[in-house]
């Protein structure tokens, strides 16, 4: 069964390559094929997703990193962090006081019992 899936994925991949799509699309298709193959090796699990807001007076990147660092201090088995939104905190004069990043963080769910 796994061999059939791999063969069909490779047929799709080769067919798409023949259509002269842009290089970035070719890379994306290749990544999807590899993800499908890798998915077969991932055990079944459940993840919980929470949303955090990190802030930094310097940049959005540091704001997002601050949210992930704080999550790592309090949660185990972090899986994925995805930035959902950016905004800025402004003072009365309209100057930027802090950059904020809303980050969705997933971690392995371990139910009680």
Buried (B, 14 or more C-beta within 10 A) or exposed (E): EEEEEBEEBEEBBEEBEEEEEEEEEBEEBEEBBEEBBEEEEEEEEEEEEEEBBBBBEEEBEBBBBBBBEBBEEEBEEBEEBEBEEEBEEEEEEEEEEBBBBBBBBBBEEEEEE
